[in-house]
Amino acid sequence: MVRAVDHINIVVTNLERAVRFYTEVLGFRKTKEAYLEGGWIDLIVGLSGVRGHVAYVVAPAGEPRIELLCYEAPKGEVLSVNSQANTVGLRHIALRVDNMAEAVARLRTAGVTLFSEPVRVPSGVVQHDAGEKTLVYFLDPDGVVLELTEYR
């Protein structure tokens, strides 16, 4: 039934800040922006009086796009437990990089706090077709858990 992942939605508190982070720090490219309002969006998301701005960003290798959505109304809650790796639900997005050391240095220069130093997954845990995996978790400006992944 499902053919592909179309997009991933991240609700943000400040659209300009989020776009800057995903484009300038992570290297995504902004492709579109839109203003959302009206009965059609209320129906889709199950809320009333929705007003919001959305920006779409895409990684250099292409789709799926990430949809950064900032609600003007109704405002949602910021829940700190969503920034913990074990909270039930969608918990992180893994972003593939070619050079982990360079990517980590870029994050640190931008003031991003990492959960740890990059960690190599022991070879006996899982064999990836792309090779040995190294990864590190970090948070975006709204506390969304992200992962950098490098295969060698």
N, C-alpha and C positions, 0 to 999 in steps of 0.2 A: 504494500500500500504506500508507505512513505518512500519518496524518491531521493530526498536530500534535506539537509538542514537549510532553511531559507534565511533565517536571521535569529539573533539572540537579543532580547530586550533587557536593558539595564535602566532602572529608574534612578535618576540622579537629582541632587538638590540644586546644582548650579550647572546649567548646560554649557556655558562658555568654559568654565573650569574643566569639565569633563572632556569636552572636545579638545582643549589644549593638551590635556594629559594623554588621551588616546592618540592624538596626532603627533605632538611634539616629543613626548617621552617614549611612547611605544611604537611610533612610526606608521600608524594607520593613516589613511587618506579620507578626508570628509568628502562624501559624494552628493549629498542632498540635505536640505532642511525643510521642515514644514511646520505649520501651525495646525493644531488639532482642536476642533470644537464642533459641537452639534450632536443631534440625536444619534447619528450613525456611530460615533465613537463611544457615547454613553452605552449604547446597546452592546457593542463589542466587549467593553471592559467591565460592564455590570455596575457602573457608577453613574451618578447624576451630576450634570453641570460641569462636565469635563472640559478643561482648557489646558492646553500644554504645547510646548515646543519640542520638536524632535529633530535630531541630527543623525545621519547615517554615516558610519565609518567602516572602511574595508581595509583589511591587511594587504600588504604588497602582493601576496600570492593569490588574492581574490576572496571570493565568497566562502563562508556565509558572512553577511554583514552584521555589524553590531548596531542596534538601534538604541541611541541614548535619548531617553525621554524624561523631560522635566515637567511635572504637573504644576500648573499655577493653581488649579482647583480640580477636585478637592485634594488638599495636601495629604500625603501619606506620612506614616511614622518612620522614624529611623530607629531600628532595633539593633542594638549592639551585638546580640547573639548571632545575627546574620553574618558577622565577621569572624565567626569561629568555624573551624574546619568540620566539626562534627554536628552542626545544626542540620536538622532534617530539611530536605528540599534541595533545589538547585544550589550547589555550594561553590563551585569554581569553574572558570573557563581556562583551559590550557592553551597557551600561545607558544607556537614553535619558533625557536630562534636558531641561527646558525653558529653564533658565537656567544656562549653563556657569559664568559668573563666580560666581554664588551657590553652585553645587555645589562648585567648586574651593575657595572660601573655607571652606566647611563641612569639606571634607577636611583642609585645612591647619590649621584650628582643632582638629581631632581628632588632629593630629600625623602625618597620612599624608604620605608622600613621593611626589611625582609623578615620572614618568620625565622629564617636560619641562613646559613651559608648554603650554596648549592649542594645537593646530595645526589650521589650516584646510586641508582637502584641496583641492589645486588643481583648478579647475573642469574642466580638460582630462583629468584622471585617470579620473574616473567621474562620471556624472550620476545623482544620486539623485532619485527622484520627490518625496521630502520636502523637497528643497532642498539648499543648500550645507551641507556637513558639517564640523563642528569636533569634534576628539576629543582625549583625553588618557588615557594609561595610568597605572595606579597598582597597588599591591599591597594585598591585604587582610591581616589580622594573621597569617595562615599562609603568606603569600607567593604567594597565588593572584593571577594577573594579571587585572585588571579594566580596563575602558575606560568612560569617560563619553563619550557621543555627543550632540551637539546639532545639529539641522537648522534652517536658516533659509531 
